[in-house]
Amino acid sequence: MSASIAVDNGVEDSVLREVRAYRLARVQEQLRKRDCPAILLYDPVNIRYATDTSNMQVWAGRNPARYVLVFADGRIVAWEFHSSEHVWDGLDLNVELRGALSWTFFNAGHEAERRAETWGAEIVDVLRQHASGNRRLAVDRLDPFGTAYLEKHGIALLDGQALMETARMIKSPGELVLVGESLRTAEKGIERMRRELRPGMTENELWAHLHFENIKHGGEWIETRLLASGDRTNPWMHECSSRASKRRSACIRHRHGGSIWLLFRYLTDMARR
């Protein structure tokens, strides 16, 4: 989260520094408990938790184009997407930046397996440099070619997603401040929807006001489109559409959050009528 957004939301920089240090320490603690020297992160939400860096989060969620090794001693090796090293500026981290190598079929086509071998050789080499003698590695997500290469070269893979979820279970006082800011942003979005609702407005038009407040206050994205009106409210789980409300007082039932506001990396999930 940039300093300007932090100021706009009334969050002191000291709170962000405390939260960053705490979250990294939680990851380190879970690694030590599992006698695991490092975790390889691809999930952008996990990367954000451990390092507080963001880069094209939604796109990176389906295109594994940046990845990070976090070691139990706090060292970080980060393979960043091209021309994006600046996302690490201003962070107090012991980090070595390298260029990411994409090897999924989307990025590499029929060269995917060969590129995965080049990628894997670098991962094995970094582990050998920083964690010699321990061949265990936690990973949060990894496609088959990468998994096969690491296992072929003697790396025992552990469930990194479980590790990260466990790390997130206990919040620090600073994190609770940021959760509160995320909630306030969600509430501002709901209030804007109430103010702007007019007869004839479509569900999609109303939904856009939720996005407006989220982006305005530094949120990153909303994960679902669960807004319904009239007879579309039952059964539940209809996504918002071009259906127009007939009256100003029409019941609009909306749920956002699991639909995500990622403000300061924290999710808000609310349901309102």
N, C-alpha and C positions, 0 to 999 in steps of 0.2 A: 504494500500500500504506500503510495507516494506521500511525501511529507505534506504536500498541499492538500490532499484528500484528508489526511489525518487532522490537519488544522481545521478544515471545513467541518469536520464532524466533532470538533471539540475534544479530540483525544491528544493527550500530551505525548510527545516523542518518547519520554521516559517510560511510558506504559508500553509502547511498541517494542522498545529495547528489552524490557523485562520479559514480555511475551515471547519474543524471538528466542531469547536465551533459554527460557523455561521449556519451550517446545522442543528445541534441539536436545536439551538435557534429557527430556522424557524419551526421545528416540534412543539416545545413548544408553539410558538405563535399561530399556527393553532388550537391546542388543547384548548387554553384559549378562542379563539374566538368562539369555539363551546360549551363552558362550559362542556368540556369533560376532565376528569382527566387523561386519559391514552389512548394509542393506542397499540394494539397487532399486531406485525408485523411477517409475515411468508415469504413474498416475499423477496428473497435474495437481490434484488436491493434496496428495501426500507430499509432493515436492514443495507446495506452498506451506504446508504445516512445518516441515523440517527446515526450510530455508527462507521462507517468506518472499519467494520470487514467483512472479506470474509472467507468462508469455503465451498469448493466444490460447487461453485456457480451454475453451470449448473445442477448438480445432485440435489442440494437442491431446485432448481426451480420446480422439479416434485416430490420430496420426502420431505415433510414437516418435517424435522428432527431437525431443530433448530428454535427458536422463541424468540422474545424479547418484553417486555413491556416497553414502554417509557412513563414516567409520565410528566405532565405539569410543574412540578417543577424541571425537569432535572434528577431525579432519574431513574435508569434503572435496571430492573431485566431481566437477560438473561438466557435462558435455552439452553445450548450449547450441540452439538453433543459430544458423548463420546470421551475422550482422546484429546479434542480439545480446552481446556481452554486457551492454549497458543496464540490463535489468538487474544486475548484481551490484550496481553502484550504490554506495552509501551503507552497505550492510557490513556489520562487524563479524565476519566469518573467516575461518581459516580455509580458504577455498582455492583450488587450482582449476582454472577454466581451460577447457579444450573444445574443439569443434565436434558437434554431434555427427554421427554416421547413421543415416536411415537405411534400414534393410528390409522393411516390409514390402510386399508385392506392390502396393500402391506407389511406393517411392522407387523401388529397385526393379520391378518387373521380374523377368526370369533370372536376373542377377542376384536375387534376394539371398539365396543360400551362400553364394560366394561372399557377398558383403557381410553376411552374418558371421562368417568365419573370421573376417578381418576385424569386425566388432568384437567378437568373442576373444580373440587373441589379445586385444588391448585390455579388456576387462580382466583376463587372467593375469596379465603382466602387472596391472595396477594392484591387484590383490597380492601378488607375489612381493611387490615392493613394500606395501604398507601392512600386510598381515601374513607374513611368512609363517608357515607352520600350522595355520588353521585354514582348512579348505571349505569352510561353511560360508554360505552367502544367502541372506534373505532377499527375496524379490517380491515385489507387489504384483507385477504382471509381466509376462514374457511369452512371445510367440514361439512356436515349435522349433524353428531353426536355431534360435539363440539358446533355448533350453537344452537341445541336443548337444550343441557345441560345448557348453559349460560342463555338462555331466560327462561327456566323453573325455574331458580334460581334468576330471577328478574333483570338480566342484560339487559339493552337496548342497542342494537348494532347499531353503526353508520358506515357510509361508510368511511373506513379508506383510501381506494385508492384515493378517491377524495381529502382527506386531504393531502396525501403525494404529489400528483401531484400539488396541490396548493402551498405547501411549496417549491417545486422545481422551481416554475415559476420565481422567482427573484434570480439572481446570484450575488454573492459577487465578489469583485475584485480578490480575490484569486481563486475563481472558474473559472474565465475567464482565468487565467494563466494555470490552469489544462486543460481546454477545448482546449487551444492552443497546449498543449503537446499532447493531443489526436489526434488533426488534423495533427500535424507533423508526428506522428507515422503512421497514415493512408497514408499520402503522401509518406513516405519512402516505404511502402508496394507497392504502385502503381508504384513507380520508379523501384523497384526491379523486378516487373512483366515485365515492359518494357525492362529492360536490359536482362532478362533471356528468353524472348520469342524466340523460335526457330521453324523453319519448322518441322512439325511432332510432336510437343509437344501437349499433350492433354490438354483440359480445366482443368482437375483435377490437372495435374502437374503444370500448371500455377497458379492455385488457391492456391496450397501449398506454393508458394513463398509469397503470401499475409499473410498466417498464420505465416510463419517464422518470418517476420518482426514484426508482432503483438506481438507474444510471446517473441521475443528477447527484445523488449522494454517495457515489463511489462503489455501488454494488457491481458485480461482474455479470451475472446472468440469472435468468429464471428458468428452472429446469423443466417445468410442465406447463400445460395450458388449461388447467382445470377451472374453468369458469362456465357456468350454465345458467340459463334463465327459463322461466315458464315451465312448460311440460318436459323440458330437457333436464330438469334437476332431479328427476326420478325415472329410471335408476341413475344413481350417481356415476361419476367417472366420464361424463361427456366432456370433450375438450371444447374450448370456445370456438365460435363459428360466426358466420355472417348473419345469423338470426338477429332481427331487430326487436328490441323491447317495445311493447305497446303502450306502456304507461311509465311515467316518472317513478311511480311507486312499485313498479314490477319487482318481484323478488329475484334478486340476482345472488345466486349462491356461488361463492368463489373460494378457491383454496389455492394458496401459493406457499412456497417455502420448500417442501420436498420438491416442488418448484423452488429453486434455490435463489435466495439473495446471498451471494458470496461477498459480503461486506467484511473486510478484514479477515476473510476466510471462514466466516461463521454463517451457518445456515439458519434461516428462520422459517418455520412451518406453521402457518395459521389457517384456520377455517373461519369464515364469516358468512352471515346471511344479510 
